[in-house]
């Protein structure tokens, strides 16, 4: 039973779970996309999104805070120099989870978790928003001169 269980423990003790999520977060930051099981991907999303938000403020304090979670200098450098500037205007939702089917051996649900702003294929395929050219008022004004011309004849 799930009585008041706040998050998925992933069948591991606390130390093992923290180390696994830290390693997966480093892999996600370095490679921008990893394949894992669906429950691990969902747990990783909850783990890494606050760290990415923290990276928007490039200060010594935020770097040390993120380093306390990730414990790898190269990943911290990548996060603050490459990822943070690209996601600066995004208010959240830095990761995307895509289900990929079932694993051959044990039929576990598999998924790809990726950083949203680093998937070039999805960015290129996204439709560009077009601005509306006319408003309601301008349409009403255009209709009025046509009516006046009809009255003049």
GIZI-V593847 format. One record per backbone hydrogen bond with DSSP energy under -1.0 kcal/mol. NH is the residue of the N-H (numbers start at 1). CO is the residue of the C=O. E is the energy in kcal/mol with one decimal. If there is no record, write none. Layout:
{{NH:CO:E} {NH:CO:E}}
//
This chain:
{{5:2:-2.3} {12:9:-1.7} {17:13:-2.6} {18:14:-2.7} {19:15:-2.2} {20:16:-2.5} {21:17:-2.6} {22:18:-2.3} {23:19:-2.4} {24:20:-2.5} {25:21:-2.4} {26:22:-2.2} {27:23:-2.2} {28:24:-2.4} {29:25:-2.5} {30:26:-2.5} {31:27:-2.7} {32:28:-2.1} {34:113:-2.5} {36:111:-2.6} {38:109:-2.4} {41:37:-2.3} {42:38:-2.3} {43:39:-2.1} {44:40:-2.6} {45:41:-2.1} {46:42:-1.5} {47:43:-1.3} {48:44:-2.9} {49:45:-1.9} {52:48:-2.1} {53:49:-2.3} {54:50:-2.2} {55:51:-1.3} {56:53:-1.2} {57:54:-1.0} {59:57:-1.8} {63:59:-2.3} {64:60:-2.4} {65:61:-2.3} {66:62:-2.4} {67:63:-2.4} {68:64:-1.6} {70:66:-2.5} {71:67:-1.8} {76:72:-1.8} {77:73:-2.6} {78:74:-2.3} {79:75:-2.5} {80:76:-2.6} {81:77:-2.5} {82:78:-2.0} {83:78:-1.9} {84:79:-2.4} {87:83:-1.6} {96:114:-2.5} {98:112:-3.0} {100:110:-2.4} {103:108:-2.4} {107:103:-1.6} {110:101:-3.0} {111:36:-3.2} {112:98:-3.0} {113:34:-2.6} {114:96:-2.3} {115:32:-2.2} {116:94:-2.7} {118:115:-1.3} {119:116:-1.2} {123:119:-2.0} {124:120:-2.4} {125:121:-1.8} {126:122:-1.1} {139:135:-1.6} {140:136:-2.0} {141:137:-2.3} {142:138:-1.9} {143:139:-1.8} {144:140:-1.5} {145:141:-1.4} {146:142:-1.0} {147:143:-1.6} {148:144:-1.9} {149:145:-2.1} {150:146:-1.6} {151:147:-1.6} {152:148:-1.9} {153:149:-1.1}}
//
